[in-house]
Each structure stands twice: as C-alpha cells, then as structure tokens.
Amino acid sequence: MALGPGYREKVLDDLGGTEFDVLVIGGGIVGVGTALDAVSRGLSVALVEARDWASGTSSRSSKLIHGGLRYLEQRDFGLVREALRERGLLLSRLAPHLVRPVRFLYPLRNRIWERAYVGAGVTLYDTMGGARILPWHRQLSRRAALRQAPALRHDALVGAVQYYDAQVDDARYTMMVARTAALYGARVATRTEVTGFLREGVRVTGAAVRDLESGREIAVRARRVVNTTGVWTDGAQKMTGARAAFTVQASKGVHIVVPRDRIPMDTGLITRTEKSVLFVIPWGRHWIVGTTDTPWEKGPDEPVADRADVDYLLEQANTWLRVPLTHDDIEGVYAGLRPLLSGDTDDTTRLSREHTVAEPVPGLVVVAGGKFTTYRVMAEDAVDAAVRGLEENVPASVTERLPIMGAEGFEVLWNDRRRLAAASGLHVARVEHLLRRYGSCVREVLDLVAADPALGEPIPGAADYLKAEAVYAVSHEGALHLEDVLARRTRISIEEWDGGEAAARPVAELIAPFLGWSEDDVADEVDRHVRRVRAERGETAAPLPQPSPSRPSPASAA
C-alpha cells in the first residue's frame, strides 16, 4: 500500500463524506496498532495524526523490543510475561524483517550474591517468554566477558550474564503498521489535527479536524472515537469538558549516539544505575547510549536534552568504559517522553508501565500507558472497549496472526539477497540494509533504482542511505516534509555528526518534484530541519517556523 500524496488527498475527501465505525486519534505505535486491529475485524476505520507517524514518543525510544528486566525486580510479572510473548510474536511471525535479536551483557560487580540474584532473574526472564526463540542466557567469567567487550574496564566487573532481547527501528515500524492498516482499508492521514469533538447530546460522535497542509476544516463522524495520543492524552481529554478518567505523567528519556568504533564490543550492555537503567545498544555503525528517567512538566511537543542529561549519560557509561567517552564523541542526541500513568509518587521510575483503557464520556475511549513492545495488546483492549455496545457482533482480534507489510516472503528474499544484488547492480551489503528496512517491499525500492540508476547512489552527506530511499519515503511512506525523511523514514538526523545538515538540501531537492515544492519551499524546509536539530541538541532555543499552509497540495502538484 503506497501512502503517496495522491492517497492522502483522497483520504481527506473520504474523511468528510463517511461515517466510520471507529475514528482513531494519534499516529504513534498504539494509534496505528488500534487502526490495524479495528480494520482487521471488518470495521470501517479512520486515523488522524497531527504531525507525522511516530513523531512523538514512538520515534524516540531505546529501540528495544523487550520484557524489561527491571520490571521483574518490581514484581510486575504479568507485564513482563505479556511483553515477552509479544516479543516472540514479532520476531517469529509478525515482523521478522523489522525486529531482530540483540545480545546483551549484564556485568556483575559481586562474585557470589549478585551472580545468583541476577542469574535467577534472567532464568525467569528466559522461561516466561513461552516457546524458545532466542538463545538461553549464559554465565560468563570476567575473562570471557572481556573477550566480548574489551572496551570495559578490567576492574569494573567480576563476570557477567549474557542474554538476548530484540531491537527495532521504532519509527519505521510504526509507519509500516500504518501502511498495513491502510492496506486493509483504513483511511489514515498525517498533518491532520483534531481541534474539538463532535457531540450529539453527551455522546462523542466524531471530531473536528484541520488539515495542517491546506487549512481545510473537516468534520469526521464516527460511531466510536479512540484517543491514543500518549503524552498528549490530558490535553485531548480536556476537550471533552468532562472529568479525566486518569492522568498521564510524562517522563523524559534522553539518548546519545556515538560511533561504533568508539566502544570496541561485540555485544550490547545493560546495567542498573541509581536513577534509571544504562543501555549501550548496537545500532548499525553506531551505539545508542541511554537512558534518563526524569519528570517532565513542560509541554509535550518538543522535549529537549539539556547538558545535565548528556553529562549524566557520559558519567554512567564511563563508569564501565576503559577509554571514557567525551562530548566530542557524540554524533546525535534525542529526547523522548514516556506516557506513564500518574500515581501517588513523584518518582517516575516507579510509575506503572501497565496500560489503562477507559470511556470518560459515551462514545470516546481513551487508552494510555504501556510500552512499545505491548502496543498490540493495548490496541486490542482499546478496540474491545470501543466496540462494546455496538449493535452487531464484532469479531475478536486477529492481529496476533497478521504479519506487518514486508514480512511475507522476507526470509526467501533474504536467502536470495546475492541474486538481488547482482540483478540490481548494488553491493550485497546494501541489499541487506534495504531488506532489513523494507522486507519484501524492497522490490518497490529496487524498481525505483531500475527506472533511474542515479537513485542507486548514496545520499550526499548520509552515505548509509540511497537516494531511492528518500524518494520512496515520499512516494510510498507518507513523508510530507524534509523532517519526516531525515528524522523518521531514515535516522540521518541522529546518525550523522552534523544532524543531517549536509544531506538536507540534496534530499529536499530530490523530493521537491513529488511534493510540488518551489525553490523557496526547499530553502524553508532545509532551514526548518537545521533549526530543529540544533534546538533538540540544545544549541539554540529559537522558535521553529511552521510549514506554510499556502503551498499547493502535493497531489495537485505531482
């Protein structure tokens, strides 16, 4: 399913002329998962997102699909069991092209009690996941641990426990779930902001939506509305005028990105800190180092990493590293907000990662909390609540058996990757990169290269990506702005030393013809991207210019 500019224009027309069974508000992982769950049950579905797929929390995570070892210590056994079951489904059935195993070391400081304590916890972790998909954990001596992680200080550990979890490109995964929902008939649109709810008496019967690209106002009617806006939940609930069913406490998590060769290890690293958990996670030619866990009281739109956040991460990482990291080693920084259910404590590390579903007013269902790994369960629970009371019988969820776009045939293409490379004229390593990002949809990307061999060249300033990937982001993946391409369809903005400044103009000029951009539009998009990256890195606090609503619609310009 191609979410190109023409698709979006048709969806906007459909939004105003149809009463849907379910309207989903919010295009993060829970929102797109809810749309997929609902449409796969035979319901008519619309989804609106004010910015871009995964533009909030769902693109700013630790990129892990995991049960959460620390939740075992908090005795959240149900949450861990549920998350590990979902991890297994994602690895084996739903998204093997996007979710892959990752190996971790948990270093030990105490020779006796800690090894027994951690070993017991990881044994429980291994057994709670059901069918064995990932290798069993191993106990390692200090010498064996240092062979895998020579970057670690010899005096920092007496041994380690090695275990496996999984990782994902969170933003790409979210976008692919949205495409899957659209494939089965959901009407999905980004840059469509809800400005209020439609009412019939006390019942919510839809939402007033503004197309942020054109300024067009649309009344979207629906039998049920599901709010999945994460850290924006409280604001959305206020629009109902009713008492909130619950509140959400935002917790800021900051990560830094450093070059892979800066930390010589063949494995990821996880350990506890006084305030959070320290992850050192392999990410292509990079490491992701995180995370912080601090309350965030400001607005949810653009959380920023400050100097204290970065200093904290460097300090925690350097506790273990033989050669310390410095600020000069940092390639990228990103900050995200976790939507935690508010409780009686000010300590966000103790707030629940469980999710809650409520109906604060008739016709409106709200779901919040949870974690990326358990998005499918959250979506199923939200749809179950939304369809309760509908006149007809609605089938149960089928998403645990419904592969995400690109999964079907992925293993066959992976085994055939050398032939694909030879046929496309690309190096096999480049084809492997594409397969891990697009799965069986890789043929569509390769078709672009076949039609225009220049698109098989690397993007200037971001050589890990092909020009075809930038074009495909617009023609098939719903990107409407330069930021969408550099920050979420690719991860150039956090992987390059300059935040993608060198790549910004070449990419903008590549996609301009597909989006109807003028030279002034290209310059505006480049300027907005540069200012956004610098703001997120704390280099400037200047307000960001907003996209002009006076541009021609991409469909009419294409």
N, C-alpha and C positions, 0 to 999 in steps of 0.2 A: 504494500500500500504506500503510495507516494503522497507525502504531505506537502506538495508543492504550492506555490502561490495561487494557482487556479483552484485547487482543492479548498483552500481557506475561504476564497470568495464565495464559493458555492455553499460552504457550511454557514457562513454569515447569513446568506439568504434563507437557508433552511431553518436557522435558529428562530427567526421571527415568524415563520409560517407553519410551525408544527407544535403540537402539544406532546411533549416527551413523557415517557413513563418516569424517567429519572434524569435530573439535572445535577451534575457534579460540579462543585466549585473548588478549584485548586488543581494545578497540574504538577504537583510533586508526586513522589512514588505512591503514596496512598491514594491520591486522586485518580491517577491513571490506572492503578490497580482496581479501584472501585468501578471505573468506567468499563474495564475489561470484564470484571466479574458480572456486572449487570447486563451488558450486551450479550455475553455468552449464555445467559439464562433466557434469552429471547425477548428482552426488554428493549424499548427504544431509548437511546441514551444521548445526551449532550454533555460536553465537558468544556468549561471555560476557565482560562488561566490568565491572570492579569499581566504576567510578564512572559517568561519562556518556560518550557518544560524544565523542571528541576532547578529553576533559577534561585531557589532558596536553599533550605536545609539539604535537599536531596542531591545537590551537586557539591556539597561541602563537608561530606562525612570523612571517616577514616578509610573509606573504600573497602570495608570488610563485610563479608557475609559470615556471621559467627554467632555462636550461642552466648558468648560473654562469660569468660571465666570468672570475672569478679562478681557476677550475679549468683554464682554458686555460693560464694562466701556470704552473700547477703540472704541466702536461703530462698532465692527466687527460682526454685527448681522447676516449677511449671513453665516459667518464661524461657529458661534455658532449654528444656526439653522441646518446647514448641519451636524455638529458633533453630535448634539442631535438626529437627525434622524438615523445616523449610530449607535449610542449607543443603540437605541431602537431595530434596526435590530439584533445587536449582542446579546443582552440579550434575545430576544424572538425567534429568528429564526436561525441565522447563527451559534452561538457558545454558547448556554446556559451552556455547560459543562465547558467552559473556562472563561467566563465573568460573573461576579456576582455583585449584588448590594452591595454598601458600604455606610454607613451612616456617615455624617459629621456634626460637629458643626462649625458655624461661630460665634465666640464670639464678643460681642458688648461692646464698651467702653463708648458710649454716649447713654443716656437713650431715647432721643427724636429723633433728626435728623438722627442718624445713623440707628436706628431701621427702620425708614420709608424708608430711602435710600436703605439699604440692602434688606429689605422686598420687595420693589418694584422690585429690580433687580432679586431676587430669584423667585418671582412670574412670571416675564417674562421668566426666565430660565425654570420654570416648564411648561409653556404654549407653548414654542417654540418647544418642542420635539414631538409634534403631539399626537398620541394615548398614553393614560396614562398607563405606565408600572410600574413606580416606585411611591411610596407614595408621596403625596403632602408635601411641606415643612411645618414646624411648628414654631411658635414664642414661645420661652421659657423664663421664668423668670430666674433670677440668681439662685434661689434655684433649679429649675427644671434642669437647665444646669449642676449644680454641682452634682446633683444626678447621672447624666450620666457620668460626667467627674470629679470625686473627685480629680483627680491629679492637677486640675487647681487652681491657687491662687484665693482666695475669692475676693481680691481687684483688680483683673485684668479685671473683666468684670461686667457688669450690667445686662446681659442677653445674649441670643444667638438666632440664627436662625438655625434650624436643617433642612437639606435637604439631598437628596440622589443622588449619582452618581454610577459609576461602576468601577471595577478594573479587571486586567488581569495579568497573568504571561506572560509578553511581549515576552520573548524568546521562551517559549513553544508554544505560539500562532503562532508566525512566522514560527516555524518548522512545525506545523500542517497544515498551509496553503501550505507550500512547499509539504508536503505529499499529500495533496488534489490535488494540481496541477499534481503531478506525477500519482496519481490515475486515472486521466482523460487523461493521455498520454503525459504530458510534460516531457522532459528529463532534470533532474535537477542534478547538481553536485557541491559540495563544494571543497575547496582547488584547484580551477581552476582559475588561474589569467590571465586576459586579458593584453597582452603585446603590443598590437597595433591593428589597424583596417585594414581590407582588403578593397581594393578600386578597382573600375572599373571607371577610369576617376575621376570625382569629387564625385561619389556616393560611400557611405559606403555599402559594400556587405557582411560584416561579421567581425570576429575578430580572431586574433592570440591568442591562449590560451595555457598556460603552466600548466600541471598537477604538482602541487607542491609536490605531494607524490612520483612521479617517475621521474620527469624531462621531461616527454614526451611533445612534442610540437604538437598542433592540430590546424588546420585551420578550423574554424567553419563558414560555409557560411549561409547567411540568407537574405531574401528579405527586411527585416526591422530589425534594431537594436534599442533597447530601453535601455538607460542608466539610472539606478535608484540607483546610488551609493552614494546618500546623501552627507555627508561632503567630500567625495572623488570626487564630481562632477567636480570641477575645474580641477583636475589633469586628469580626463578622457577626458574632453573637449580639453585639450591641445594636446592630442594625435592625434586629428583630423587635427591640423595645422591651423584650422580656428578660426576666432574671436568667443569668447564665447558668447552665447545667453544671459547669465546672470551670475552673480557670487553668491557664497554661503558664508555667514559669519557664522563661527562656534561659538556657544555659549556653554560654559561649564556649565553643571548642575551636582552638587555633591549631593549625598545622604548618610546618615549614617543609620545603622541598629542597634537597641537596643532591649533588651529583653522585651517581652510583659508585664511582671510583674513590670517592672521599671516605667511604666506610667499607673497607675490604671485608665482606662477609658473603657467605653463600646461603644465608638464611635470614629471615626476619627476627626481630627481637621484641619481647614483651616483658614488662616488669611493673610492679606497683610503685607509685610514689605516694607522698603524704597527701597530695591533693587530688590525684587522678591516676590514670594508667599511662605508662610510656610505651608507645608503639614505634618501632622502626620497621617500616614496611617496604618491601621491594616494589618498584613502580617503573618498569622499563629501564631506562638509563638513569634512573633516579631512586632516591629513598624519600618516602614520606615520613616525617617525624612529628608525632603528636601524642597526646593532645592535652589541652587545658580543659577545665570544667569549672567555670565561674559564672555567677548570676549575671544576667544582662537585663538592665532596667530601661534601656533606651528603646527607640523604635526598632521594629524587626527588619526594616528594609535593607540596610547595608551595614552589617556588623563589620568592625574594623579591628585588625590585630594591632595592639599597641606594643611599645618597646618592652614593657614588663612581660607580656605574653611570650614574646620571642626569647627574651633573656631566660625566662623560666624553662622553656623547652631546651635551649642550649645547655643550661645548667644540669638539667636532668639527664640529657643524653651524655654529657661529658663525664658524669659520674661513672659511666661504664666504658668510655672510649679511651684507647691508648693515646691517640692523637686527637686533641679536642677540636670540636667544630667552632668556627667563629662566624660572625655576621657576614664576613666576606664569602663564606661558602654557600650562602643561601641563594638559591635560584628563584624560588617563589614562596609566597605566603598566602594562606587563605583562612578565612574565619567563617564559621557557621553557627547556627543556633539550634539547639536541641529543644523540641517542644515537650517539656516534662509536665506531667500532671501535678498541679500545685498541692502541697501538703502543709503540715504544721512545722516544717523545718525550713530554715534559710539555707541549709546546705544542699546544693543541687546534686551532689554526688549521692544523696540518699533519697531523692525523689524517684518516683516509680517510672520504670520504662514500660510498664504494662499500659495497655490502651483501654480507653473507655468509649462507649457509644451511648448517646443519649438523644432524646427528642424534646428539646426545650419548648418548642411550640408545635402544634399539629402541622404535619407536612414537611418539617425540617428535621433532618437527622444530622448530628454532629459527631465526628469521630476524631480523637486526638490521643497523643501519647505514642507509645510503641517505639519501634526501631525499624530501620530499613529492612533488615532480614525478615521481619514478620509482616511485611506490608500486605501479603496476600491474605493472611488470616484477618487482618484489620479490615481489608476490603470486603471479604466475605461476611464478616459480622455487620459491617455497615449496610450492605445490601439486604441482609436478612432483616435488619431493623426497618429499612426503608420500605420493603415490600409487605411487611406485616400489615394486614388490614386491607390490602388491595382485593378487589372482588374476585379476580381469577387466581388460580393456583399457579405460583411461580416455581419453576424447578429449583433444586438445590444447586449450589455452586459446583462448577466443573473445572475451575482453574487449576486444580492440582494435577489435572491431566492435559492441560492446554499449553503446548510449547509457545514460547515467545518467538516472534518473527526472526528468522535466521537460524533457528535451532534445527529445523527439519533438514536433513541432508548435510549438516555441518561436518559430521565425522567422515563422511565419504569424501567431501571436498578437502578436508584436512589430509586425509591419506593420499589424495591426488594432487597435493599442492605443487609438486615439482612439474607436473604436466601443465597445471595452470600457469606457473611461472614461465615455462617455455612458450606457451601459446600467447601470453600477454606481453612478452619481452621484458618483464620485470624480474628482479632477483627474487629467489625463493624466500629470502628473509623478509622482503617487502610484502610478498603474498601472505606469509604467515601473520604479519602485522595486520593486514586487511582482514584475514579470516577471523582473527580474534576480536575485531571490532564490528564486523558486519555479518559473520557467519555465512549462511548460504545466500544472503543478499549481496555477497561480494561480486556476483556476476554483473549486477547493475553498475557497480563502480568500474569494473573492468570494461564494460560496454562503453562507458564514457571515454576511457583511455583509447579503446579501439577506434572510436569515432574521431578523436582528436588526440594524437600521440603526445602533444605538448602537455596534456593533463597528466601524463605519467611522470612528469618531472617533479622533484621536491619543491615545496613552498619555500621561496627565499626567506631566510630568517627563521625557518622552522623545518629543518630538513627531515624530521621524522615523519612528516605527513606529505602526501601527494596533493598536487593542485586539484586532482579529481575529487578528493575528499571534501574540499571547500565547496566545489560546485554541487556535489551530491548533498551536502548539508542543506542547501537551498532548494534543490530540485526534488528531494525525497524526504528530508528530515525536518522540514518546517522552520528552518532558520530564517528570520526576517531581518536581523541586524548583525553587524560585524561581531558584536559581543557574543551573540549566540554561537557563532562559528568558532571563535578563538577561545572562549571560556568553557563551552559545554559540548559541542559536537566534536571538537578536538579539545585538548587541555593545554594548548600553546601558552595561554596566559599564566599558567603556574609552572610550566616546564622549561621555559626559556629565561635566560638571565635578565633580559630586558622586558619581560612580561608580554612579549609578542609585539613590541613596538616596531621592530624591523619587518615583521610579517604583515602588519596591519594594512598598509597601503596595497601591497601585492594581492592580498586576499580580497580586500574591498573592491579592487578593480576587476578581479576575477568574477565576483558575484554580482557586480553592479548591473550588467545587462539582464540578468534574470529577475532583478528586483526593481528595475526601472529607475535606477539612481542616476542623477546628474553628477557632474564634477563637484558641485558644491555639496551634494549629499555624501559623496565619497570622503571629502575632506571633513565633513561633520562627523561621520561615523568613525574615522580614524582618530579625530580629536577626542571624541567621547570615550573610545576604548583606552587611549593613553591616560586620560584623566581618571578613569575608573580604576585602572591598575595601580596608578600612583596613590590614589586615595585608599585603596584596600591595603597597600603596603605602608600606609601611614605617611607618605611623602607629601601629601597636600590634603587640605580639608575643604578645598574649593567645591561648591555645589556642582553637580553634574547636569549638563544640558539634557533636556528631554527630546526624544525623537519628534520631529516635526509632523503634525497630523495633516499637513497640507500636501504631502507627497502624493503622486499618483499611486493608485493601488497596484501592487505587483502584478495582479492578473491582467489589468488593462495595459500595463507597460510591457509585459512579456510578449 
